[in-house]
Amino acid sequence: MFPGKKAIGLRLRKAREAPPYWSRPDLARLLRAAADPRDRPGLPHVSPLAEMIKHWEAGKFVPGHRYRPLYVKVTGMSEDDLFGADEALTPDDRDRLAQAIARPARVDLTVVGSLATILAAQRRLNDTADPAAILPATLAQTDVATTLLQAARGPVRDALAPVAAEYVQFSGWLRAEHRDDQRAAHLLTDAEALADDAGSGELAAQAVNFKGYLARQQGNARGVVRHFLTAYHTPGAAPAQRLGDAVLAAHGHALLGDHADARRLLAEAETLEDAAASSLPPDTAYWLTPDFQHVNIGLALLGLGEHDAAAEHLQAGLESLPPDQRDAAWTAEYRDALRQAREAP
C-alpha cells in the first residue's frame, strides 16, 4: 500500500530537521539549487516553495514527482525511504472500517480518514495500472462511502461528503477510461451533485472536466467545449484546474474550426500560469503540475495546426512523467498526438 500523506509529511519534516537542520526557506533554496538549470525557471520561488513544504510536512499534500528526485539529492536519502511503501491502514483502522460498514451509524472521523487513505492509494495506482484492474474495488468502496454518507450527521458528514463525492467522481473516471460511456456520464453527474453538496468547487470542476475527457474520446468537439468551459467557470476551482480547463476548451474550439476563440482561451490560460505554479494543485487533480500542462497545450496547438509547437509541448509534457507512467494507457492519446504533430507536413 502507499503511505498516507501524514506519514510522508512526518518523514519529510524529520529529514529537514535532522542535522544540520534546515528551515523551510533553506530547504526551498536547496531544492531549487538541486534542479537542472533548464528546469529551475519552472519551479516556484523560495517563498511559495517554502509554503508548499509546510503543506507537505503537515500531510495536506504530497510532493509531486518533479520534487521527489530533488529531495533525494538534497537529503541524501532514497526515494523509498522518503516516499516509499508503508501500510496505509493499521489493523485498528481496518476493524473500525468493517464495523462502520456493518453498522453505518457508527461511522466516525477515523473511518472517514481510512476511506480517504484508501481512495488516495487507488488514485495513485491508476497512474500506472489498467483501470479494469482497479474498477471493482473502487466501485465497492464507492458504495461503502455513499452508504455511510446517508447515515452520517454533523461534523462526520461534513468530513465524509467530499470523500464520497471524490469516490463517485473517481468511479466515473475509471468507467470513462474503460469506455463504459453511459455509466461514466451518470456517475460524473452524480459526482457533481455530491461535490456541490460538499461545497467543493474543486471536486465539482473535476467531475465536469472528466465529462470533457469523455466527450473528447467520443469525438464530440461541442461537448468538449461545453464541459471544459463549465469546469473553467466553476466557482472555487483551483488555478491549475482553470488553466487546464481553458486549454482543453481551446482544443475543442480548434477542432470546431473556431480558431479565434481557441486563441483567446489560450491567452486566458497563460494569465493563470503564475497562480498555478505558485500553489499546489488540489488533491483531486494532483497531476496538474506545470510540467503536465504541456501535454494539453500540445493538444490545443495541434488542433490549431501549429505542429512544431505542439510537438515541443507534447514531448516536454511526456518526458516530465515518471518512467513508469510514460507508457500508461492514459498517455496513449498524447503519444498519438505527438506522432501526428511530428508527421504533419
Buried (B, 14 or more C-beta within 10 A) or exposed (E): EBBBBBBBBBBBBEBBEEEEEBEBBBBBBBBBEBBEEEBEEBBBEBEBBBBBBBBBBBBBBBBBBBBBBBBBBBBEBEEEEBBEEEBBBEEEBEEBBEBBBEEBEEBBEBBBBBBBBBBBBBBEBBBBEEBEEBBEEBBEBBBBBBBBBEBBEEEBBBBBBBBBBBBBBBBBBBBBBBEBBEBBBBBBBBBBEBBBBBEBBBBBBBBBBBBBBBBBBEEBBEBBBBBBBBBBBBEBBBBBBBBBBBBBBBBBBBBBEBBEBBBBBBEBBEEBBEEBBBBBBBBBBBBBBBBBBBBBBBBBBBBBEBBEBBBBBBBBBBEBBBEEBBEBBBBEBBBEBBEBBEEEE
